[in-house]
Amino acid sequence: MPSPEPPKPDVLGSSVTDAEVGRALDSVFRAERSILLASLVQRYRDLDLAEEVTSDAIESALKHWPVDGVPAKPGAWLLTTARRKAVDRLRRDQTLAAKVGVLQADTDRSEPSRLNSLDETLPDDRLQLFFTCAHPALAAGDRLALTLRCLAGLTTGEVARALLIPPATAAQRIVRAKNKIRAARIPFRLPGPDELAGRVPMVLEVIYSIFTEGYSATSGDHVGRIDLTDEALGMGRLLYAALPTESEVIGLLALMLLVDARRDARTGPDGEIVLSADQDRRLWNAEFIAEGTELVVEALGGGGSGPYALQAAIAALHDESLDADSTDWPQIVALYDVLMTRAPSPIVALNRAVALAMRDGPAAGLHELDLLADEPSLRRYHPYPMARADLLQRLGRFDEAAIDYRRALDFARTAPEKRLLRGRLAEVRAYPGQADSTTST
């Protein structure tokens, strides 16, 4: 049987250019992808099928929208089209149809029917998919890779860069996680109260990984990806609405708000990176800071002092200060000391060393950084040599600073980071006594 025709759109305009269609598709896909995929998984209980028909719907939009116009509700159009593509696939594949049919029959008996509009899809669909991807039966690396691929919409290559692994390894993890879900018949549902304690930390890890990739992209021409930070914030709010008394859920949402509040000040007119000490703090989002600070009080007030709540408290101290010099560095160092006892890691130790340098001077911070020199996870992590170079520069040790700036430049992944480091390298090489060495690219 031929594939059913896509729905006729309630168009915004019948004459649109390919560029306009591309922009509309990009906007819809970025804003609605996780909702679309979650709705399809909820209905068909098959991740591969959901991803395939989502791609088919996008291809159909690229074909029909330039002729028929962009729909007034493009997300709903894509969902309807994807469902029709799924029906067509199921008619051709009787084995898949039987599997999905049994699962769907079970679902229909226990859950209310879903409306056929993406704009009306229940938000719990995304939570269900998140908790499924964070199921304890999946290996930690597999569940993170799967969620970054399915819910954050990263390509396999982007997942690989985010996790600092080869693309082939990322692909293997994604496929392995899907196969595990299928073989173990892991249900697409929210966990019961007795399961939440073990599952929430996994979901928080995934959301924060999405936010981190969005705020500090691992590749590309831009510092970050707003679509990913917005997606992570949306999921954080959704999780907070579902679990309003979980201190680490509160802490994570607070942390993301307080960090993302600086978004508009992080880059200059030409996309260059503006470091925190040089940012125009009038551009920081006052509403996010107020909301995040209130949430920090809520997270810590209940006796919670988990890693996300502690990091949020540190972020609040940064956001509340008028400038870098007036920041409460002693309190920040004290919070990092607590964080090192609760969730020690080389990255936390690196951040603590930088804060210590602000409190006690660059020599003290450099000493702490040198203690981390043999940490494997920091060997190709460009913020480490960059932090060391900055402290060496402040101490007037320009030859050594140049070496570390070149190391950081070798490891930096985005174009703005490379431009920043080239500028810093040029600064230290301008001092007398600097060797005329070739700048890395």
N, C-alpha and C positions, 0 to 999 in steps of 0.2 A: 504494500500500500504506500502511495507517495506521501512525503512529509506534509503535514497540514500547513496551510498558509498562515503566516503570522497575523495577529490581530491588526485591523485597520486603525491607525493611530488617530487620536483626537489631537490634531496637529497644532503646533505653535505657528507654523508657517510652512507653506508648501514649496517654497523656493529657498533652499539652503545649500551652502557650499560644503565641499568635503571637509574643509577646515572647521566649519561650524559643527558639522556632525561629529568630527573627531573630538572637538572640545566638549560637546554635550555628552558623548559617550564616556570620555575621560572623567568628567565631573560626576556622572551618574555612577560609574563603576567604582570610583574612589569612595563616594559617599555611601553607596548601597551594597557594595560587594559582599561584605560579611553577612548582611541581612538576607540578601538574595541566596547566598550559598546555604546559610543556616536554615532558611525556609525550605529549600529543596532537600536538604539532608533530613530535616524533620519529616518531610512527606514520603521520601523514597528510601531512607535509611541506607544510603549507599554514597560514600564520598566520591568515588570515581565517577559514578553516574552524574552526581550533582555538578562536579567540576566540568565534565564534558558538555553537558547541556547548557551550562552557563556560558562556556566558550562558543557553543553553537548559536546561542541567542545573541551574543555580541556580533558574531559574523553576520547574522541575519539583519541586525540593526544597521551595520555598515552597508548592507546591500539595499535595504528598503528606505531608510531615513532620508538619503539624498533625493529620492524620488517622491516619497509620500510626506516628508516633513518630520520634524522632531516631535514626538508625542508630548502632550501636556504633562503626562505622568510617565516619564521614560522608565523609571524603576518598575512600575507596575507592568508596563509593556514588556520589559525584559523577563519578568517573572512569568507572565502568561505564555510568552514565547518559549521559555525554557521548559515549562511544564508540558507544552505540546510536543516539543522535541523529545522529552523524556517518554511520553506516551508512544511516540513513533519508535523509539529505541526498544521499548519493552515489547511492542508488537513483533519486532524482528527477532528479539532475543527471548525465547520462551523460558529458558533457564533463569535468566535474570528476572523476567516477569513473574515467574512462580515464587522466587525468593522474595521479591519486593511485595508481591501480593499478599503473602502470608503475614509479613511484618506489618504491612499497612492495615490489614484486617484487624490485627491485634491492637494497633494504635487507635483505629477508629472506635473500637469498643471501649477504650479507656480514656480518650482525650476528646475535648470539643473539636468540632470541625474548624479548619483554618479558612480564613477569608482569602479570596483570590486576588488580593491587591497587596503589592509590596508595601505600600504606604500604611496598610493596616495590619501587617504581620506582627505577631506578638513578640516583644523584645526577648522573652524567655527563650526563644529559639536560639539566639546567639549564646546565651548562657549555657544552654544544653550542649551546644557544640563545643564551647570552651571547656566545659567540664569533661566532655568525652575525650577531647584531645589531651586533657591533663589526667587521664585515668592512670592509676598506679600500676596497672598491668603493662603500661608502655614504659620503655626505658627513658630516662630523663632527657637524653639528647634527642631521642625520636619524637617525644611529645612536643618538645620545643620547636623542632624543625617543622613538624606537621602543622602546628598552630600558626607559625610565621607564614607558612605557605598558604594555608586554607583561609585563615581569618584575617591576617594582615595583608594578604595578597602579594607577598614578596615572590619574585621568581626564584627558581631553584638556585640560580647564581647569587641572588641577593641574600638568600638564606645562608648560603655557604660563606659569604663575606661577613654576615652578621655574627655567625658562630665561629668564624676563623677556621673553617674546614674546607677541604677541596670540594668542588661542585659534585663530583661523583659520590662522595661520602654523604653530602646533603641529600642527593637523590635517593640513595640507599636508605637513609633514615626515614624519609617521607614514605617510600614504598613499604618499608618494614612496618611502620606504624599503621598504615592502612590495612595491611595484611593481618596484623595482630587484632585490630578492631573487628575485622571480618571473621577471622578464625575463632576468636574468643567470644564472639557475639556480644561485644561490649555495647550496652544500650545507650541510645542517644536520649538522655534524660538528666534532669538535675539529681544530684545525689541526695539521699535521705539524711536526716539530722545526725545519725550515727556515723555517716561517712564524711561529713563536711570537714571535720578537724584535719583529716589526712589529705583532703583534696584541695582545700583553699590555698595552702602555700604554693602548690604547683600552678594553680591558675594565676596567682599573683606574680610568680616568676615569669610566666609567659607574657602577661600584660606589660610588666616592666621591661621585658626584652623588646617588645614592640615599641614601647615609648622611647627606649634608649636608641634603637635603630633610627627612629624618626627624629629625635633631637640631635643626634650626632651620627649622621649617615656614615656607613663604612665605605662608600664609593660614590662617584658621581661629581657633578659640577656644582653642587650646592652643599651647604653646611648640614642641612637636615631635610626631612620630608614631612611637611605639615600634615599630609594625609594620614601618616602613621601615628603622629602624636595625637591628632584629633581622634583617631580610632581608639587608641589606648585610653585616652581621657573618657571617651564615651563608654567603653567597657568598664572603666573604673567606677564611673557614676552608676552604671547599671548594677554592678556588683555591690556597691555601697547601698543602693536602694533595696537590694535583696537581703543583705547582711549588715544592717546598720549598727550592730553592736560589736562587730569583729574589729579589734583595735588595729590589726595590721591591714585590713581592708581600708579602714579610715586613714591609716598612715600612708598607704600607697597613693590614694587619691590626693591627699594633702601634698605629698612629695611631688607628684606630677604637676599639680597646679602651681606650686611655688617655683618649680624649675621652668615650666613653660611660660610663666609670667614674664620672663626675660626675653621672650622670642623676638620681639620687634627691635630690641636694642643689640642683638647679637651680631648683626651684619650691617655694614655701611651701604651707601648708595650703589656701589658697584659690586655688592655681594661679598666684600672682604670681611673677614672675621674681626669682630671687635671684642677683645678680651674683657672680662668682668670689671676689672679695675678701671677701664676706659669707657665703659658704657654710659650712655645718657639715661640715668635711672628714672627720669621723667617719662620715658617710653615704656617702663615696666607696667604690666597690667595690674592696676591697683585692686580691681575686683577679684582677680585670681589670688592675689597676695592676702587680701582680707579673708576670703573663703578658706584658703589653705591654712592660714594661721589659726583660724577658729577650729579647723579640723585637727590641727596638731594638738591643741589644748584638749580636744575631745579624746584623741588617741592616747595621750599620755595621762589624762586625768583618770582613766579607768584602771590605772596600774599597769598599763601596757607599755613596754619599752622594747618592742621588737625592732628588727633592723630597719623596716620601712618607716616606722614612727620616729626612730632616732635620726635617720637621714632627713626626714621632713623637718625635724626640729633644727637641724643644721641649716637646711635651706631657708627656713624662716628667719634665722639670725642674719643670713646674708641679705635677704630681701628687706628686712627692717632697717638696715644700716643706710646712712646717707651716702657713704663712700667706703672704699676699701679700708682706709686708715681708721675709720670710726667703727669698723666691724668688731664685734665682741669675740676676738680670736681666742682668748683664754677659755671662754665657754664652749667654743667650737672644738678646740683641742680636747676639752674634757668630755664632750659628747663622742668624739672619735675614740677616746680611750674606752668608753663604755661599749661602743660599737665593736671595737676590736675584741672585747670579751664575749660579745653575743654572736657576732658573725665575722670572724677574722678572715681577711683575704688580702692578697697583695695590692689590690686596687684601693681598699680601705686604708691600708698602710701608706700607700702613695699619697692619698688625699690628706691623711693625717700629717705626713711630713711637710706638705705644702703649707698647711695651717700652722704647723709648728714654726716654720720659717717666718711667717707673718707675726707670730707672737714673740719669738726669741731671736730672730735674725737669720739671714741666709746660711750662715755656717752651721747652725743647729739643724736646719732643714736638710742641708746637704749631707750631713752625717747620717741622718735617718734614711735618706735615699740610698746612700752607699751600702747600707745594710741590706737593701733589697736587690743588689746588683746580680745575684745569682738566681733570682726567681724566674723560672722558665716562662711563666705567663706574661712577664714584662719585657722579655727580650726583643719582641717585635711590636711592642705596644708603644706607639710614638709619644703619648703624653709623658712617659717616663723619661726618655732622654730630653724631651722638651723642658720638663720641669727642672731637670738637673742643669741644663744649659742656662736657663733663666737665673738660677741661683749662682752659678759660676760667673755669669755676666754681672750680676749685682755685686759680686766679690772682686770684680776687676780681673778675673782670670779668663781673658778673652780667647786665648788659644784653645784652652780646654772647652770653653763654651762653644766655639766654632765646631769642634769635633762632635759634640752632642747634638748641635743643631743639624749637622749633616746627617747624623744617624736618624734623627727624628724625621728629616725630610725623606730619607730612604723608605721609612715605614709608613708615612702619611698616605692616606688613600683618596682623599677628596681634593679637588682643585683649590678651593679656598684655603685649606690647611697648608698645602704646598706653597701657596703665595705668601701666607703669613710667615712660614718658616724661612723662605728665601729672603724675606725682608729682615727677619731677625739675624740671619746669617750675614747679610750685608752690613748690618749695624756693627757686629763684633769684628768683622774683617776690616772695618774702616779704622780701627784703632791701630796706632803704631805697633810694630812687632808682629803683626799678623802675616802668616805665610800666604802667598797668592795661590791658594788651592782651587781646584775646579769645583764649582757648585754642583751638587747632585740634582738630578731631575726626578 
